[in-house]
Amino acid sequence: MASAQIVSGASDADIARWLFSRLAAALASTPGEVAISVPGGSTPFPILECLSAMDLDWARLAVWPGDDRVVEESHPASNVGRIRALLEPVGAKVVALDPTLEPPHFTLVWLGMGGDGHIASLFPNTDPQVDDPQTLRRLTPDPLPPEAPFDRLSLTIPALLDSDEILFVIRGAEKQALFEAATRGENDLPVARLLGAAKGQVTCFT
């Protein structure tokens, strides 16, 4: 298990600046395309808005959602639709999840975590495995979240771990306590399985 650095009290702007420093360094040291994965949900978009105003070589960034709802991109529940609307205007390449595509090695994977310990759309009922032979799966959460009652496409744990480092942004004391328990191996939730198999740096902003 990789050790997780927990940074408390970070603002959206603080996290955007941290992301900027990581991405700028990766772009400076890599001649080609740099791939990252970002989450959906309400927490990431204010941070991404701050980041989108910063001076990066956006044309060399490929942005993958870690998961998405199986809906049209024009649907309000579409993660890739929202990411595309925000980051394509500044020049980023936004990649929709598709079973015909093989995810790349990521410079950074940014994840959120649900109150049930799910990451991406790897909910507890889907029993995600650290040795999953597939990099992408279509899954049905159970129970279906009432705010987004759709099947999901999700990168699997091996695809998410194929990254130089992993970032979590977790808001709220209950979620933070659950995450910290997972770092100590005190539960077998999806987040704990990923953390238990992680080899690189893990940073969690709260």
C-alpha positions in Angstrom: 0.0 0.0 0.0 1.3 3.5 -0.9 1.2 6.0 1.9 -1.4 8.7 1.5 -0.6 12.4 2.2 -3.6 14.1 3.6 -3.8 17.9 3.2 -6.5 19.5 5.3 -8.4 22.7 4.7 -7.5 23.1 1.0 -9.6 25.6 -1.1 -10.6 24.9 -4.6 -8.0 27.5 -5.7 -5.3 25.7 -3.6 -6.1 22.4 -5.3 -6.1 24.0 -8.8 -2.7 25.5 -8.1 -1.4 22.0 -7.0 -2.8 20.5 -10.2 -1.2 23.2 -12.3 2.2 22.5 -10.8 1.9 18.8 -11.4 0.6 19.2 -15.0 3.1 21.9 -15.9 6.0 19.7 -14.7 4.7 16.7 -16.6 4.3 18.7 -19.8 7.8 20.1 -19.4 9.3 16.6 -19.0 7.2 14.8 -21.6 7.5 15.5 -25.3 4.2 14.1 -26.4 0.6 14.0 -25.0 0.0 13.9 -21.3 -3.1 12.0 -20.2 -5.0 12.6 -17.0 -8.3 11.3 -15.6 -10.8 13.4 -13.7 -14.0 12.7 -11.8 -17.5 13.9 -12.3 -19.9 15.1 -9.6 -20.2 18.5 -8.0 -16.8 18.8 -6.2 -14.4 18.8 -9.2 -15.9 21.4 -11.5 -15.2 24.6 -9.5 -11.6 23.3 -9.2 -11.5 22.6 -13.0 -12.8 26.1 -13.6 -9.9 27.6 -11.7 -7.5 25.3 -13.5 -8.9 26.1 -16.9 -7.9 29.8 -16.5 -4.3 28.9 -16.0 -1.6 29.0 -18.6 -1.0 25.3 -19.5 -0.2 23.8 -22.9 -3.7 22.5 -23.0 -3.4 21.2 -26.6 -1.1 18.4 -25.3 -3.5 17.3 -22.5 -5.8 14.4 -23.0 -8.5 14.4 -20.3 -10.4 11.1 -19.6 -13.4 10.8 -17.2 -12.8 8.1 -14.7 -16.4 7.1 -15.2 -19.5 8.2 -16.9 -23.3 7.7 -16.9 -24.6 5.9 -20.0 -26.4 8.9 -21.4 -26.0 11.2 -24.4 -23.3 13.8 -23.9 -25.9 16.5 -24.1 -27.6 15.1 -21.0 -27.0 17.0 -17.8 -25.8 13.8 -16.1 -23.0 13.2 -18.6 -19.6 13.7 -17.1 -17.8 13.9 -20.4 -20.3 16.5 -21.7 -19.6 18.8 -18.8 -15.8 18.2 -19.0 -15.8 18.8 -22.7 -17.8 22.1 -22.3 -15.3 23.4 -19.8 -11.9 22.2 -21.2 -12.3 21.9 -24.9 -12.5 25.7 -25.3 -9.1 26.1 -23.8 -7.7 23.4 -26.1 -7.7 20.2 -24.2 -8.5 16.9 -25.9 -11.4 15.3 -24.0 -11.9 11.6 -24.5 -15.3 9.9 -24.0 -15.2 6.4 -22.5 -15.7 3.8 -25.1 -15.2 0.0 -24.9 -13.2 0.1 -28.1 -10.6 2.4 -26.6 -7.7 1.3 -24.4 -6.9 3.7 -21.6 -3.4 5.1 -21.6 -0.9 5.4 -18.8 -2.0 8.4 -16.9 0.2 11.1 -15.5 -2.4 11.7 -12.8 -5.7 10.1 -11.8 -8.0 12.3 -9.8 -10.7 10.5 -7.9 -13.6 11.3 -5.7 -15.2 8.9 -3.2 -18.8 8.3 -2.2 -20.1 7.9 1.3 -20.3 4.1 0.6 -16.6 4.0 -0.4 -17.1 3.8 -4.1 -14.5 5.3 -6.5 -15.3 6.2 -10.2 -18.4 4.0 -10.7 -16.9 1.0 -8.8 -19.6 0.7 -6.2 -19.4 -2.0 -3.5 -22.0 -4.1 -5.2 -19.8 -4.4 -8.3 -17.1 -6.1 -6.3 -14.1 -4.5 -8.1 -10.9 -6.5 -8.2 -7.4 -5.2 -8.2 -6.5 -7.8 -10.9 -9.4 -7.2 -13.2 -8.4 -8.3 -16.7 -10.5 -5.5 -18.2 -9.7 -1.8 -18.1 -13.2 -0.6 -18.6 -16.6 -2.0 -17.5 -20.2 -1.3 -17.9 -21.8 -1.5 -14.5 -25.1 -1.0 -12.7 -24.8 0.5 -9.2 -27.1 -1.0 -6.6 -28.8 0.9 -5.2 -29.0 3.3 -8.1 -28.3 6.8 -6.9 -31.6 8.7 -7.2 -29.9 11.8 -8.6 -28.3 9.7 -11.4 -30.2 6.4 -12.0 -28.2 5.2 -14.9 -25.8 2.4 -15.9 -22.2 3.5 -15.8 -19.0 3.1 -17.7 -16.0 3.0 -15.4 -12.3 2.5 -15.6 -11.4 -0.5 -13.4 -8.9 -0.5 -10.5 -5.9 -1.6 -12.7 -6.7 1.2 -15.2 -6.9 3.7 -12.4 -3.7 2.5 -10.9 -1.8 2.8 -14.2 -0.8 6.3 -13.2 2.2 8.2 -11.9 0.1 9.5 -8.9 -3.4 9.6 -7.6 -5.3 12.5 -6.2 -8.4 12.5 -4.0 -10.5 15.5 -3.1 -12.8 14.5 -0.2 -15.1 17.0 1.5 -16.9 16.3 4.8 -15.8 14.7 8.1 -17.6 11.4 7.6 -16.0 10.8 4.2 -12.6 11.8 5.5 -12.9 9.3 8.4 -13.9 6.6 5.9 -11.0 7.4 3.7 -8.5 7.4 6.6 -9.9 4.0 7.7 -9.4 2.7 4.2 -5.7 3.9 4.2 -5.3 1.8 7.3 -6.8 -1.3 5.7 -9.8 -1.3 8.1 -12.4 -2.0 5.5 -12.7 -3.8 2.2 -14.6 -1.0 0.3 -13.6 -0.2 -3.3 -11.4 2.7 -2.1 -9.6 0.5 0.3 -8.9 -2.1 -2.5 -7.4 0.6 -4.7 -5.3 2.1 -1.9 -4.1 -1.3 -0.9 -2.8 -2.0 -4.4 -1.4 1.5 -5.1 2.3 1.8 -5.5 2.8 5.5 -6.3 2.1 8.7 -4.5 -1.4 9.3 -3.2 -2.5 12.8 -2.1 -5.9 13.6 -0.5 -7.1 17.1 -0.1 -9.9 17.7 2.4 
